Amino acid sequence: MQIISGTKEFNQLPPAAVAIGKFDGVHRGHRKLIGELLARKAQGLCAAILTFTPAPETFFGFGDGYSVTTQEEKRRIFSELGIDYLIEYPFDRETADTLPELFVREILQEQMNARFIAAGPDLSYGRRGVGDYTLLEEIGREEGFETMCVEKLRIGGEVVSSSRIRALLREGRMEEVQECLGRPYSILGTVRHGRELGRTIGIPTINQVPETEKLLPPRGVYYSIVTVDGTAFPGMTNIGVRPTVSGDGTITAETHLFGFSGDLYGKSAQTDLLHFRRPEKRFGSLEELKAAMEADIRAGEDLFRRDFPCLQTEQVMI
């Protein structure tokens, strides 16, 4: 996948199937729309997505500044899905003031060479966000490119949306988050050196520091699957500040991998949070912390034996 970022000036793309949006989460609703791009890719067009950097709400000071998926995560997912071009278009005052008609004709049609544009019914673009699907369809008829309005995906009668996923995530409802995303909620990050106190109580951990823009679930213990170099390890992850052993306030993802011993420092790891176990808690001593973690491990091993037997490998036997 070719990424064009930080510039408004780029060479015209090959004839393209295009979608625009924030794509926070790249959830199942987004994938329904992306599926239409990929169908046109199979017919000879390239698949291209345009997002804005920063997001319009961030530029105008709305929202909380957090995202379900970071920029790096979205890039990885788009590439895995088969997108050919990702345009991270700079959003500034000039972009915000662009007339909707010019946005479609000059950016989508001319620069991105759109021959097909897929959009949701709530599409918004151009000055004050007044551009909508109706206008896009009208310009398409005039200019000769195809448009498609892709209806929202519903699960259990509710629309799958980034806002719904954010609400579920804030409540720690990880199974429902996974159902909406079509994959587990994950944290990407390099394994870093920590204080290594886990080793002193016989429960070593790997440590990751989530990006500051990453929207995190409630602080607490989660059962997780960590993938490193293509190998998946079951474990339990504490999201929080480690109140029993640390006072610096840094939020980390600290994971104990069941049955694993080895050195993963410096490696890139993907931590998928599957199930909320309990809230983060300050214990009176390391002995109390160790006892609680051992109970968490026993319950987690039972869960993985029951629900994830495929993870019992030569490297990880639970």
GIFENHU-V578841 format. One record per pair of residues at least 6 apart in sequence whose ideal C-beta (glycine too) atoms are under 6 Angstrom apart, sorted by sequence separation. I is the first residue (numbers start at 1). J is the second residue. D is the distance in Angstrom with one decimal. If there is no record, write none. Layout:
# GIFENHU-V578841
i: {I | I}
j: {J | J}
d: {D | D}
This chain:
# GIFENHU-V578841
i: {4 | 41 | 57 | 108 | 125 | 178 | 198 | 283 | 312 | 23 | 140 | 152 | 153 | 198 | 225 | 226 | 78 | 168 | 169 | 177 | 241 | 38 | 123 | 168 | 225 | 226 | 37 | 123 | 137 | 241 | 136 | 224 | 165 | 194 | 223 | 224 | 305 | 19 | 119 | 239 | 304 | 165 | 191 | 192 | 221 | 222 | 133 | 237 | 238 | 255 | 221 | 301 | 19 | 237 | 253 | 189 | 277 | 17 | 160 | 219 | 235 | 236 | 219 | 235 | 103 | 235 | 17 | 103 | 187 | 216 | 235 | 233 | 234 | 100 | 100 | 99 | 233 | 17 | 98 | 99 | 121 | 16 | 226 | 15 | 16 | 17 | 18 | 19 | 20 | 97 | 100 | 115 | 116 | 117 | 118 | 120 | 100 | 114 | 14 | 16 | 59 | 118 | 22 | 49 | 109 | 237 | 13 | 53 | 56 | 100 | 104 | 47 | 228 | 47 | 48 | 49 | 50 | 51 | 52 | 54 | 46 | 244 | 50 | 52 | 228 | 243 | 244 | 240 | 228 | 24 | 25 | 26 | 209 | 210 | 226 | 227 | 258 | 24 | 25 | 38 | 172 | 207 | 208 | 226 | 244 | 172 | 34 | 207 | 224 | 225 | 26 | 169 | 197 | 224 | 205 | 206 | 224 | 205 | 26 | 205 | 222 | 223 | 223 | 203 | 222 | 221 | 221 | 259 | 206 | 220 | 259 | 220 | 259 | 220 | 236 | 258 | 219 | 48 | 236 | 187 | 45 | 234 | 13 | 191 | 191 | 221 | 40 | 191 | 223 | 234 | 1 | 190 | 191 | 232 | 223 | 1 | 8 | 36 | 188 | 2 | 3 | 4 | 5 | 233 | 186 | 187 | 1 | 33 | 201 | 186 | 184 | 185 | 201 | 18 | 184 | 203 | 18 | 16 | 18 | 16 | 68 | 15 | 16 | 13 | 17 | 18 | 19 | 174 | 13 | 15 | 12 | 174 | 174 | 172 | 36 | 73 | 33 | 32 | 29 | 29 | 28 | 29 | 28 | 27 | 25 | 24 | 25 | 70 | 70 | 70 | 67 | 68 | 67 | 66 | 27 | 27 | 28 | 25}
j: {10 | 47 | 63 | 114 | 131 | 184 | 204 | 289 | 318 | 30 | 147 | 159 | 160 | 205 | 232 | 233 | 86 | 176 | 177 | 185 | 249 | 47 | 132 | 177 | 234 | 235 | 47 | 133 | 147 | 251 | 147 | 235 | 177 | 207 | 236 | 237 | 318 | 33 | 133 | 253 | 318 | 180 | 206 | 207 | 236 | 237 | 149 | 253 | 254 | 271 | 238 | 318 | 37 | 255 | 271 | 208 | 296 | 37 | 180 | 239 | 255 | 256 | 240 | 256 | 125 | 257 | 40 | 126 | 210 | 239 | 258 | 257 | 258 | 125 | 126 | 126 | 260 | 45 | 126 | 127 | 149 | 45 | 255 | 45 | 46 | 47 | 48 | 49 | 50 | 127 | 130 | 145 | 146 | 147 | 148 | 150 | 131 | 145 | 46 | 48 | 91 | 150 | 55 | 83 | 143 | 271 | 48 | 88 | 91 | 135 | 139 | 83 | 264 | 84 | 85 | 86 | 87 | 88 | 89 | 91 | 84 | 282 | 89 | 91 | 267 | 282 | 283 | 280 | 269 | 67 | 68 | 69 | 252 | 253 | 269 | 270 | 301 | 68 | 69 | 82 | 217 | 252 | 253 | 271 | 289 | 218 | 81 | 254 | 271 | 272 | 74 | 217 | 245 | 272 | 254 | 255 | 273 | 255 | 77 | 256 | 273 | 274 | 275 | 256 | 276 | 277 | 278 | 316 | 264 | 278 | 317 | 279 | 318 | 280 | 296 | 318 | 280 | 112 | 300 | 253 | 115 | 304 | 85 | 264 | 265 | 296 | 116 | 267 | 300 | 311 | 79 | 268 | 269 | 311 | 303 | 83 | 90 | 118 | 270 | 85 | 86 | 87 | 88 | 316 | 270 | 271 | 86 | 118 | 286 | 272 | 272 | 273 | 290 | 108 | 274 | 293 | 112 | 112 | 114 | 113 | 165 | 113 | 114 | 112 | 116 | 117 | 118 | 273 | 113 | 115 | 113 | 275 | 276 | 276 | 148 | 188 | 150 | 153 | 152 | 153 | 153 | 160 | 160 | 160 | 162 | 162 | 165 | 211 | 213 | 214 | 213 | 215 | 215 | 215 | 180 | 181 | 182 | 181}
d: {4.8 | 4.5 | 4.3 | 4.7 | 4.1 | 5.0 | 4.8 | 4.3 | 6.0 | 5.2 | 4.3 | 4.6 | 4.7 | 4.2 | 5.2 | 4.9 | 5.4 | 4.9 | 5.3 | 4.9 | 5.5 | 5.9 | 5.8 | 4.9 | 5.8 | 5.7 | 4.2 | 4.7 | 5.0 | 6.0 | 5.6 | 5.5 | 5.9 | 3.9 | 5.5 | 4.3 | 6.0 | 5.6 | 5.5 | 5.7 | 5.2 | 5.0 | 4.8 | 5.1 | 5.8 | 5.0 | 5.3 | 5.5 | 4.7 | 6.0 | 5.3 | 4.9 | 5.9 | 4.3 | 5.6 | 3.5 | 5.8 | 4.3 | 5.0 | 5.5 | 4.9 | 5.6 | 3.6 | 5.4 | 5.4 | 4.2 | 3.6 | 4.7 | 5.3 | 5.8 | 5.4 | 4.4 | 5.1 | 5.9 | 2.9 | 5.9 | 5.5 | 4.4 | 5.8 | 5.7 | 5.7 | 5.7 | 5.6 | 5.4 | 4.9 | 5.5 | 5.1 | 5.4 | 4.5 | 5.5 | 6.0 | 5.2 | 4.6 | 5.1 | 4.9 | 5.8 | 2.9 | 5.5 | 4.9 | 4.3 | 5.2 | 5.5 | 5.5 | 5.6 | 5.9 | 5.8 | 5.9 | 4.5 | 5.7 | 5.8 | 5.0 | 5.0 | 5.7 | 5.0 | 4.0 | 5.4 | 4.4 | 5.7 | 5.5 | 5.9 | 4.2 | 5.5 | 5.7 | 3.9 | 5.3 | 4.1 | 4.7 | 4.0 | 4.9 | 5.2 | 4.0 | 5.9 | 5.6 | 6.0 | 5.5 | 4.6 | 5.9 | 5.2 | 5.5 | 5.6 | 4.8 | 5.5 | 4.5 | 5.0 | 4.9 | 4.6 | 5.9 | 5.2 | 5.4 | 4.7 | 6.0 | 5.3 | 4.9 | 5.9 | 4.7 | 5.3 | 5.3 | 5.8 | 4.6 | 4.9 | 4.4 | 5.2 | 4.6 | 5.4 | 5.6 | 4.2 | 5.2 | 5.3 | 5.4 | 5.7 | 5.7 | 4.3 | 5.6 | 4.8 | 5.5 | 5.1 | 4.1 | 5.7 | 5.1 | 5.1 | 5.9 | 4.4 | 5.7 | 4.6 | 5.5 | 5.8 | 5.0 | 5.3 | 5.0 | 5.1 | 4.2 | 5.7 | 5.4 | 5.9 | 5.9 | 5.5 | 6.0 | 4.3 | 5.5 | 5.2 | 4.9 | 5.0 | 3.9 | 5.3 | 5.2 | 4.6 | 6.0 | 5.3 | 5.8 | 4.8 | 3.6 | 5.3 | 4.4 | 5.9 | 5.9 | 5.3 | 5.4 | 5.6 | 4.2 | 5.1 | 5.7 | 5.5 | 5.6 | 5.3 | 4.3 | 4.9 | 5.0 | 5.3 | 4.7 | 4.8 | 5.2 | 5.8 | 5.8 | 4.2 | 5.9 | 5.8 | 4.7 | 5.0 | 6.0 | 4.1 | 5.6 | 4.2 | 5.4 | 5.7 | 5.1 | 4.2 | 5.2 | 5.0 | 5.7 | 5.6 | 5.4 | 5.4 | 6.0 | 3.9 | 5.4 | 5.0 | 4.3 | 5.9}
